[in-house]
Amino acid sequence: GSKQACARRTLLVPTGAAHRVRPWIPPSGLFAGHFAHGASWIMLVSLGFQGVVGPSPRAFAWIHLVALGWITLTALSVLLFVVPQFTDARWRGESVARIGILVFGVGAFGLASAFWADEVSWIWFAAIALAIGVTLYVVPALITLLPVPRTPGTEPPVAPTLRVAFARSVGAPPTRLPLSAGATCGP
């Protein structure tokens, strides 16, 4: 019933004698993603008025704000809900993954800002934040997904697909990832 649906959308986190309810999708990640979406349109209009038509630091700022700040940040936030719902796995290290979203967001906005300001010396700070954020997110995601068994014929292989996608996002070779008992992805 509705209690089960509500339980799936929230996670009780013990804090001493009391419990607090976590939102099913981190609202700060969604807000930052939507903010990046709106800001990307403002940047695009600004680029148009500036007459930017080719590769430039400001064009790279727009591309990175869209790709990292809007699309990826929103996707990472939503995947916190999607992973357990589609795989029946309980997040392991969800707090670390949520921190990863925050660090990734700082890196995404930092990278877009560095390109926009044409400050090459800032780019590496943002790149390090992005790498740390992705790692803080992907490691708990893989730890969550690796033990998920797959029963042939019951559902699409969501967990194996997510395992490969998360591992590839940090450069792991796909042939080292078990998809199911005895099978691997790759040649």
C-alpha positions as CSV (number, residue, x, y, z in Angstrom):
1,G,0.0,0.0,0.0
2,S,0.9,3.6,0.5
3,K,3.1,2.9,3.5
4,Q,5.3,0.6,1.4
5,A,5.5,3.2,-1.3
6,C,6.5,5.8,1.3
7,A,9.0,3.5,2.8
8,R,10.7,3.0,-0.6
9,R,11.0,6.8,-1.0
10,T,12.6,7.5,2.3
11,L,15.4,6.1,4.4
12,L,15.5,6.2,8.2
13,V,18.9,7.2,9.4
14,P,19.6,6.5,13.1
15,T,20.8,9.6,15.0
16,G,20.9,8.6,18.6
17,A,17.4,7.8,20.0
18,A,15.7,9.7,17.3
19,H,15.4,9.0,13.5
20,R,15.3,11.5,10.7
21,V,13.8,10.9,7.3
22,R,16.0,11.4,4.3
23,P,14.5,12.6,1.0
24,W,14.3,9.9,-1.6
25,I,16.1,12.1,-4.1
26,P,18.6,14.6,-2.7
27,P,16.8,18.0,-3.2
28,S,20.1,19.9,-3.2
29,G,21.4,17.9,-6.2
30,L,18.2,18.4,-8.1
31,F,18.1,22.1,-7.3
32,A,21.7,22.5,-8.4
33,G,21.0,20.6,-11.6
34,H,18.0,22.8,-12.4
35,F,20.0,25.9,-11.4
36,A,22.7,24.8,-13.9
37,H,20.0,24.3,-16.5
38,G,18.7,27.8,-16.1
39,A,22.2,29.3,-15.9
40,S,23.1,27.4,-19.1
41,W,20.4,29.2,-21.0
42,I,21.5,32.6,-19.6
43,M,25.1,31.7,-20.7
44,L,23.9,30.7,-24.1
45,V,22.1,34.0,-24.7
46,S,25.2,35.8,-23.4
47,L,27.4,33.9,-25.8
48,G,25.0,34.8,-28.7
49,F,25.2,38.5,-27.8
50,Q,29.0,38.3,-27.6
51,G,29.1,36.7,-31.0
52,V,30.8,33.5,-29.9
53,V,30.4,31.0,-32.7
54,G,33.3,28.6,-32.3
55,P,35.5,27.0,-29.7
56,S,36.5,29.4,-26.9
57,P,36.8,29.2,-23.1
58,R,33.3,30.6,-22.6
59,A,31.9,28.1,-25.1
60,F,33.6,25.4,-23.1
61,A,32.1,26.8,-19.9
62,W,28.6,26.4,-21.4
63,I,29.3,22.9,-22.6
64,H,30.6,21.8,-19.2
65,L,27.8,23.5,-17.3
66,V,25.3,21.6,-19.4
67,A,27.1,18.2,-19.4
68,L,28.3,18.2,-15.8
69,G,26.2,20.8,-13.9
70,W,22.8,20.0,-15.4
71,I,22.7,16.5,-16.9
72,T,25.2,14.6,-14.8
73,L,24.5,16.2,-11.5
74,T,20.7,15.6,-12.0
75,A,21.4,12.0,-13.1
76,L,23.5,11.2,-10.1
77,S,20.9,12.6,-7.8
78,V,18.1,10.6,-9.4
79,L,20.2,7.4,-9.4
80,L,20.3,7.5,-5.6
81,F,16.6,6.6,-5.9
82,V,16.7,4.5,-9.1
83,V,19.5,2.1,-8.0
84,P,17.6,0.5,-5.1
85,Q,14.2,0.6,-6.9
86,F,15.4,-1.2,-10.0
87,T,17.8,-3.6,-8.4
88,D,16.2,-4.3,-5.0
89,A,19.6,-3.5,-3.5
90,R,20.0,-1.3,-0.4
91,W,22.5,1.5,-0.8
92,R,25.7,0.8,1.0
93,G,27.5,4.0,1.8
94,E,24.6,6.3,0.7
95,S,26.0,9.1,2.9
96,V,29.3,9.0,1.1
97,A,27.5,9.0,-2.3
98,R,25.5,12.0,-1.2
99,I,28.7,13.8,-0.3
100,G,30.1,12.8,-3.7
101,I,27.2,14.6,-5.3
102,L,28.0,17.7,-3.4
103,V,31.7,17.6,-4.2
104,F,30.9,16.8,-7.9
105,G,28.5,19.8,-8.0
106,V,31.2,22.1,-6.6
107,G,33.6,20.8,-9.3
108,A,31.1,21.2,-12.1
109,F,30.3,24.8,-11.2
110,G,34.0,25.5,-10.5
111,L,35.0,24.1,-13.9
112,A,32.3,26.1,-15.7
113,S,33.3,29.3,-13.8
114,A,37.0,28.7,-14.5
115,F,36.3,28.4,-18.3
116,W,34.0,31.4,-18.2
117,A,36.6,33.6,-16.4
118,D,39.3,32.2,-18.7
119,E,41.3,31.3,-15.6
120,V,43.3,28.2,-16.6
121,S,44.9,28.0,-13.1
122,W,41.5,27.3,-11.6
123,I,40.7,24.4,-13.9
124,W,42.8,21.8,-12.0
125,F,41.0,22.6,-8.7
126,A,37.7,21.9,-10.3
127,A,39.0,18.8,-12.1
128,I,40.2,17.4,-8.7
129,A,36.8,18.1,-7.1
130,L,35.1,16.4,-10.0
131,A,37.4,13.3,-9.7
132,I,36.9,13.1,-6.0
133,G,33.1,13.6,-6.3
134,V,32.8,10.9,-8.9
135,T,34.9,8.5,-6.9
136,L,32.9,9.2,-3.7
137,Y,29.7,8.4,-5.6
138,V,30.9,5.4,-7.8
139,V,32.6,3.4,-5.1
140,P,29.5,3.1,-2.9
141,A,27.4,2.5,-6.0
142,L,29.7,-0.4,-7.1
143,I,29.8,-1.8,-3.5
144,T,26.0,-1.7,-3.6
145,L,25.6,-3.3,-7.0
146,L,28.3,-6.0,-7.0
147,P,26.5,-8.5,-4.7
148,V,23.1,-8.1,-6.5
149,P,22.3,-11.5,-7.9
150,R,20.6,-11.8,-11.3
151,T,17.9,-14.4,-11.8
152,P,17.8,-15.3,-15.5
153,G,14.5,-14.5,-17.2
154,T,13.0,-12.4,-14.4
155,E,13.9,-8.8,-15.4
156,P,16.3,-6.8,-17.6
157,P,19.9,-6.9,-16.4
158,V,19.7,-3.5,-14.7
159,A,22.3,-4.1,-12.0
160,P,24.9,-5.5,-14.3
161,T,24.4,-2.6,-16.7
162,L,24.7,-0.1,-13.9
163,R,27.8,-1.9,-12.6
164,V,29.5,-1.6,-16.0
165,A,28.4,2.1,-16.5
166,F,29.7,3.1,-13.0
167,A,32.9,1.2,-13.4
168,R,33.5,2.7,-16.9
169,S,33.0,6.2,-15.5
170,V,36.1,5.8,-13.4
171,G,38.1,4.0,-16.2
172,A,37.8,0.4,-15.1
173,P,38.0,-2.1,-17.9
174,P,34.6,-3.8,-18.4
175,T,36.1,-7.3,-18.8
176,R,36.9,-7.4,-15.1
177,L,33.3,-6.9,-14.0
178,P,31.1,-9.9,-13.3
179,L,27.7,-9.6,-14.8
180,S,26.3,-12.8,-13.4
181,A,27.7,-16.1,-12.2
182,G,30.5,-17.0,-14.6
183,A,29.8,-14.3,-17.2
184,T,31.8,-11.1,-17.9
185,C,31.3,-8.1,-20.1
186,G,33.6,-7.8,-23.0
187,P,35.5,-10.1,-25.3
